[in-house]
Amino acid sequence: MAKQYDVLFRLLLLGDSGVGKTCLLCRFTDNEFHPSHISTIGVDFKMKTLMIDGVKVRIQIWDTAGQERYQTITKQYYRRAQGIFLVYDITSERSFQHIMKWASDVDEVSSNCSFEMNRRP
Ligand SMILES: Nc1nc2c(ncn2[C@@H]2O[C@H](COP(=O)(O)OP(=O)(O)OP(=O)(O)O)[C@@H](O)[C@H]2O)c(=O)[nH]1
């Protein structure tokens, strides 16, 4: 059986409830947009496989609930992620201000990025 992927990346979406995390993910993985807002419960995920420079890259994206009541669950996923997207709604200043809070929550549980030295400008 053909190998399903060469490399796996686990990424995470974080941000206030209703900023569009699930929509962003659906657009990326399935190129779809669903206008209704059905709040994510806990954590959900989707995957996409891309060919990049001849390498089969599987991207697993975890979509977290923005609602405060799920944060005990969602925080357990921060450490396992190799990259985190902090998402805000461009029409909501409040959701933008909260980005600092999301970032400090991530800092609390994560160690330094091991790819720091290899980052491209
Ligand atoms: N106008 C507009 N609306 C959007 C866009 N992206 C998402 N929405 C709307 O924003 C609402 C919330 O989107 P979701 O993707 O469910 O939000 P979420 O961040 O996943 O919310 P939680 O699961 O509660 O954390 C939905 O009603 C979407 O239709 C966008 O780019 N433009």
The ligand as an SDF file (V2000), in Angstrom:
LIG
                    3D

 32 34  0  0  0  0  0  0  0  0999 V2000
  -18.7860   37.8570    6.7860 N   0  0  0  0  0  0  0  0  0  0  0  0
  -18.0330   36.8270    7.1570 C   0  0  0  0  0  0  0  0  0  0  0  0
  -18.5180   35.9900    8.0650 N   0  0  0  0  0  0  0  0  0  0  0  0
  -17.7390   34.9530    8.4310 C   0  0  0  0  0  0  0  0  0  0  0  0
  -16.4540   34.7410    7.8820 C   0  0  0  0  0  0  0  0  0  0  0  0
  -15.9120   33.6390    8.4540 N   0  0  0  0  0  0  0  0  0  0  0  0
  -16.8450   33.2040    9.3220 C   0  0  0  0  0  0  0  0  0  0  0  0
  -17.9410   33.9760    9.3090 N   0  0  0  0  0  0  0  0  0  0  0  0
  -19.1520   33.8130   10.1250 C   0  0  0  0  0  0  0  0  0  0  0  0
  -18.7950   33.8490   11.4930 O   0  0  0  0  0  0  0  0  0  0  0  0
  -19.6060   32.9570   12.2520 C   0  0  0  0  0  0  0  0  0  0  0  0
  -18.7710   32.1080   13.1690 C   0  0  0  0  0  0  0  0  0  0  0  0
  -17.9370   31.2390   12.4110 O   0  0  0  0  0  0  0  0  0  0  0  0
  -17.2770   29.9270   13.0210 P   0  0  0  0  0  0  0  0  0  0  0  0
  -16.2310   29.5020   12.0310 O   0  0  0  0  0  0  0  0  0  0  0  0
  -18.2960   28.9240   13.3910 O   0  0  0  0  0  0  0  0  0  0  0  0
  -16.5900   30.4950   14.3550 O   0  0  0  0  0  0  0  0  0  0  0  0
  -15.6240   29.7740   15.3970 P   0  0  0  0  0  0  0  0  0  0  0  0
  -14.4880   30.6930   15.6680 O   0  0  0  0  0  0  0  0  0  0  0  0
  -15.2690   28.4110   14.9150 O   0  0  0  0  0  0  0  0  0  0  0  0
  -16.5470   29.6920   16.6800 O   0  0  0  0  0  0  0  0  0  0  0  0
  -16.4790   28.6720   17.9450 P   0  0  0  0  0  0  0  0  0  0  0  0
  -16.5810   27.2760   17.4280 O   0  0  0  0  0  0  0  0  0  0  0  0
  -17.6610   29.0410   18.7890 O   0  0  0  0  0  0  0  0  0  0  0  0
  -15.1950   28.9310   18.6760 O   0  0  0  0  0  0  0  0  0  0  0  0
  -20.4380   32.1590   11.2570 C   0  0  0  0  0  0  0  0  0  0  0  0
  -21.7720   32.6380   11.2970 O   0  0  0  0  0  0  0  0  0  0  0  0
  -19.7860   32.4500    9.9210 C   0  0  0  0  0  0  0  0  0  0  0  0
  -20.7320   32.4880    8.8850 O   0  0  0  0  0  0  0  0  0  0  0  0
  -15.9710   35.6690    6.9070 C   0  0  0  0  0  0  0  0  0  0  0  0
  -14.8530   35.5770    6.3950 O   0  0  0  0  0  0  0  0  0  0  0  0
  -16.8090   36.6850    6.5880 N   0  0  0  0  0  0  0  0  0  0  0  0
  1  2  1  0
  2  3  2  0
  2 32  1  0
  3  4  1  0
  4  5  2  0
  4  8  1  0
  5  6  1  0
  5 30  1  0
  6  7  2  0
  7  8  1  0
  8  9  1  0
  9 10  1  0
  9 28  1  0
 10 11  1  0
 11 12  1  0
 11 26  1  0
 12 13  1  0
 13 14  1  0
 14 15  2  0
 14 16  1  0
 14 17  1  0
 17 18  1  0
 18 19  2  0
 18 20  1  0
 18 21  1  0
 21 22  1  0
 22 23  2  0
 22 24  1  0
 22 25  1  0
 26 27  1  0
 26 28  1  0
 28 29  1  0
 30 31  2  0
 30 32  1  0
M  END
$$$$
